[in-house]
Amino acid sequence: MKELLSGYHALVCGASRGIGRATAHALATQGASVTLLARDAEKLARLECELPRLGSAQHHSLTADLDRTDTLPAQLDALRHPVHILVNNSGGPPGGPLLEATPEQFRRAFERLLIAAHLLTQAVVPDMRAAGYGRIINVISTSVREPIPGLGVSNTIRAACAGWAKTLARELAPHGVTINNILPGFTATARLASLFSARAADSGQPAAEVETVARAGVPAGRFAQAEEIAAAIAFLAAPTAAYITGVSLPVDGGRLHGI
Ligand SMILES: NC(=O)c1ccc[n+]([C@@H]2O[C@H](COP(=O)([O-])OP(=O)(O)OC[C@H]3O[C@@H](n4cnc5c(N)ncnc54)[C@H](OP(=O)(O)O)[C@@H]3O)[C@@H](O)[C@H]2O)c1
C-alpha cells in the first residue's frame, strides 16, 4: 500500500527530542524520507537508525545550530534531496519577567525562531515550487493568541513569527505551497519540565505544585504527548491538506479561552 507521504522528503528541525523527534517519527511512519536537524549529532544518528523506513524512504541527519544564522545557508547546501515538507521547530527562549529581559535575549530568540525559519524557507521554496508541492509547518505557541505570563520574550517573537507566516501564505499559495502554524499547549517534553522548574525556583513553590496548577487550567485534564502535536503536523503535511494555508492551529486540550 502506498503511504500518504511516500516519495516526499521532510526536513524536521529540532528533531533530536520532544515535538521535533515525535514529528520525524510521524512523517516517517507515513512513508516520508526525513532529514533530521538539531545540534546533537549523536542523538540524531541514533534516531536516524530508529525511524521506520517504508518503501524507498531514506533518512539523513544535518547537524546545525539555528542560532548561527550566519553559517546556516551554507550548511543547507548539504541537503541531499529537494525538500517537500519543512518543519520549523527549535528550542523556546527562557522565561522570566519581561521587564528584566535583555536586548541580547530578544536578538537571540529572533535569530533562532524567525531568521532561521526564514532562511530555511528561502532555501527550500524554489524546489517546492518546481515540484508544485510544499508544506511549511511552524511550531509556535498558543501565546500568539493569548500571551503566557512569564514568557515575555517568547510571546513577543512568536507573534512576529505568526505575522511572517501569514504574509508568506498569500505569496506561496499560487505555487502549491502551504504554510501553517501549530500552537502546542502544555506538552510533556524537556522544555516543559525546565519551564516548570524555573517557575518553581522563582516562586518558591514545589515543582509538583506548579505542574498541578498548570494541569488544572487544561480542560482535557492532562498535558499533551509530543506524538499528539506531531499528528497535527503530519495532517498539515499531507496532500489532503492542500487547501489549508495561513492558519494557526492550537493543539492545547481546550486551554485557550478565545474563539
Ligand atoms: N513543550 C511545550 O509545552 C511547548 C508548548 C508550546 C510551545 N512549545 C514550543 O515548541 C518548540 C518545541 O518544543 P519542545 O517541547 O519539543 O522543546 P525541547 O524538548 O526543548 O526540544 C527542542 C528541540 O530543538 C532543538 N534545538 C534547540 N535549540 C536549537 C538550536 N539553536 N539549533 C538547532 N536545534 C535546536 C533541540 O535539539 P538540540 O539541543 O540537539 O539542538 C531539540 O531537538 C519550542 O519552540 C517550544 O518553545 C513547546
The ligand as a MOL file (V3000), in Angstrom:
LIG
                    3D

  0  0  0     0  0            999 V3000
M  V30 BEGIN CTAB
M  V30 COUNTS 48 52 0 0 0
M  V30 BEGIN ATOM
M  V30 1 N 6.5660 21.6590 25.3090 0
M  V30 2 C 5.6140 22.5820 25.4020 0
M  V30 3 O 4.7920 22.5650 26.3170 0
M  V30 4 C 5.5200 23.6680 24.3480 0
M  V30 5 C 4.3730 24.4730 24.3470 0
M  V30 6 C 4.2780 25.4820 23.4010 0
M  V30 7 C 5.3020 25.7030 22.5070 0
M  V30 8 N 6.4010 24.9070 22.5440 0 CHG=1
M  V30 9 C 7.4750 25.1970 21.6110 0
M  V30 10 O 7.6230 24.1360 20.6980 0
M  V30 11 C 9.0110 24.0180 20.3320 0
M  V30 12 C 9.4880 22.5930 20.6070 0
M  V30 13 O 9.2210 22.3110 21.9410 0
M  V30 14 P 9.7590 21.0080 22.7140 0
M  V30 15 O 8.9840 20.9660 23.9560 0
M  V30 16 O 9.8220 19.8620 21.7910 0 CHG=-1
M  V30 17 O 11.2520 21.5060 23.0520 0
M  V30 18 P 12.5330 20.6730 23.5070 0
M  V30 19 O 12.1500 19.3990 24.1450 0
M  V30 20 O 13.3720 21.6370 24.2690 0
M  V30 21 O 13.2500 20.3370 22.1060 0
M  V30 22 C 13.8060 21.3700 21.3550 0
M  V30 23 C 14.4990 20.7930 20.1460 0
M  V30 24 O 15.0900 21.8870 19.4230 0
M  V30 25 C 16.4930 21.6500 19.2530 0
M  V30 26 N 17.1740 22.9330 19.3550 0
M  V30 27 C 17.1940 23.7840 20.4060 0
M  V30 28 N 17.9690 24.8350 20.1290 0
M  V30 29 C 18.4460 24.6460 18.8780 0
M  V30 30 C 19.3230 25.3730 18.0470 0
M  V30 31 N 19.8720 26.5210 18.4340 0
M  V30 32 N 19.6180 24.8770 16.8250 0
M  V30 33 C 19.1020 23.6950 16.4100 0
M  V30 34 N 18.2630 22.9690 17.1540 0
M  V30 35 C 17.9540 23.4350 18.3770 0
M  V30 36 C 16.8690 20.6830 20.3700 0
M  V30 37 O 17.9280 19.8430 19.9960 0
M  V30 38 P 19.4940 20.1010 20.2730 0
M  V30 39 O 19.6220 20.5120 21.6900 0
M  V30 40 O 20.0870 18.7610 19.9310 0
M  V30 41 O 19.9170 21.1530 19.2850 0
M  V30 42 C 15.6120 19.8240 20.4630 0
M  V30 43 O 15.6490 18.8190 19.4760 0
M  V30 44 C 9.7580 25.0730 21.1520 0
M  V30 45 O 9.9360 26.2310 20.3880 0
M  V30 46 C 8.8270 25.3310 22.3070 0
M  V30 47 O 9.0060 26.5940 22.8900 0
M  V30 48 C 6.5340 23.8900 23.4320 0
M  V30 END ATOM
M  V30 BEGIN BOND
M  V30 1 1 1 2
M  V30 2 2 2 3
M  V30 3 1 2 4
M  V30 4 1 4 5
M  V30 5 2 4 48
M  V30 6 2 5 6
M  V30 7 1 6 7
M  V30 8 2 7 8
M  V30 9 1 8 9
M  V30 10 1 8 48
M  V30 11 1 9 10
M  V30 12 1 9 46
M  V30 13 1 10 11
M  V30 14 1 11 12
M  V30 15 1 11 44
M  V30 16 1 12 13
M  V30 17 1 13 14
M  V30 18 2 14 15
M  V30 19 1 14 16
M  V30 20 1 14 17
M  V30 21 1 17 18
M  V30 22 2 18 19
M  V30 23 1 18 20
M  V30 24 1 18 21
M  V30 25 1 21 22
M  V30 26 1 22 23
M  V30 27 1 23 24
M  V30 28 1 23 42
M  V30 29 1 24 25
M  V30 30 1 25 26
M  V30 31 1 25 36
M  V30 32 1 26 27
M  V30 33 1 26 35
M  V30 34 2 27 28
M  V30 35 1 28 29
M  V30 36 1 29 30
M  V30 37 2 29 35
M  V30 38 1 30 31
M  V30 39 2 30 32
M  V30 40 1 32 33
M  V30 41 2 33 34
M  V30 42 1 34 35
M  V30 43 1 36 37
M  V30 44 1 36 42
M  V30 45 1 37 38
M  V30 46 2 38 39
M  V30 47 1 38 40
M  V30 48 1 38 41
M  V30 49 1 42 43
M  V30 50 1 44 45
M  V30 51 1 44 46
M  V30 52 1 46 47
M  V30 END BOND
M  V30 END CTAB
M  END
